[in-house]
Amino acid sequence: MPADLHVSTETYILVSALLFVIGMAGFCLRRNVLVMLMCVELMFASSGLVFVAAGRDRADANGQVYTLLLIALAAAEVAVGLALVVAVFRNRRSVDVDLLSDLKG
């Protein structure tokens, strides 16, 4: 790889915005809870990319620290989300969001 190759911060932000839009579209268009959780994880990853890009641009490690905290938050979200999905699947035998609409109160 050439030493003069430099990717700009705007490119990182553009890629992050694209990933976020893909995650948001997947969350809004899909009806499977597992796919929706994966789309939320994609949105978390895109925001982590922005933090790292901003930290790289400012030559500061705070972006990486925030990204580590974001990864921990995403891991907790996955644990709770999958526990809820398993509990709902045991009772309803489906993870389709349209079939779970009777849970509204």
Secondary structure, DSSP 8 states (H G I E B T S, - for coil): --TT----HHHHHHHHHHHHHHHHHHHHH--BHHHHHHHHHHHHHHHHHHHHHHHHHHT-SHHHHHHHHHHHHHHHHHHHHHHHHHHHHHHHS--BTGGGGGG--
